[in-house]
Amino acid sequence: MDEVQLAEEIIQAMIQMLKSDPKRQDVRRFSHGELQTMNFLMDQEIPQLPGQISASLEMSSARVAAVLNRLEEKGWVERQIHPKDRRKIWVRLTEQGRAELEASRREVHEYIGGVLRILGERDAREYLRITKRMTAILKQQAAEELQSRLEGEDQTDA
């Protein structure tokens, strides 16, 4: 097996799949980072601090601030002063933002469901199995790389 050639074919197939997605335009009503931020806020039971959003999504604080500004302009999030510490600002989805995100999620589920019906259950389950396995491998490699870097730092400190 030529791993380099196979990797290139997989990358190209993924790019072509994304380019050929007719629903891609619908998701574009969210700019980069907005959908991720809105999904995070939707999944939280309480409003979040921008720092919590930044840490959870591994985005810079400047990036989060820019995303929140755009979302606030659209009326999809609101900021409130923290009741106990006026220096802190809570962020939460508005009802309009929640409705917009729920509509987007429904559209994606319907679209992917249609693609999966055409693909067939056996192939869909196999695709899911392989995707989950690749994700587990990538997470394991990332953990090993982090451990290796930490061990390297420990040796240089000694």
Secondary structure, 3 states (H helix, E strand, C coil): CCHHHHHHHHHHHHHHHHHCCCCHHHHCCCCCCHHHHHHHHHHCCCCECHHHHHHHHCCCHHHHHHHHHHHHHHCCEEEEECCCCCCCEEEEECHHHHHHHHHHHHHHHHHHHHHHHHHCHHHHHHHHHHHHHHHHHHHHHHHHHHHHHHHHHHHHHC
